[in-house]
Amino acid sequence: MSSEKNPFSALLGKMIVTKEGKRLGFAKDITFETKSGELINILVKDATPYTRNLNLERTKSEDLLIPHSAIIAIGDFIIVSEEDLI
């Protein structure tokens, strides 16, 4: 992933897809390290049925979490590696 910085608001609402093009949902919120600003997870809203096939961590309120390590690129979409989610 590039070291270019994106503002928080630029991530919200973006569609999250795998590099194979499977839709997972939309970015609802993020978790980050407060001291460094480093992204930790993206919370998913409107998760698609396909997410049931993945081994995704959940918050206490049952929101799905996409770990930073799975993110390949952020542009018009947030592209993630499915292999890092299984």
Secondary structure, DSSP 8 states (H G I E B T S, - for coil): -------HHHHTT-EEEETT--EEEEEEEEEE-TTT--EEEEEEES--GGGGGS--EE-TT--EEEEGGGEEEESSSEEE-GGGT-
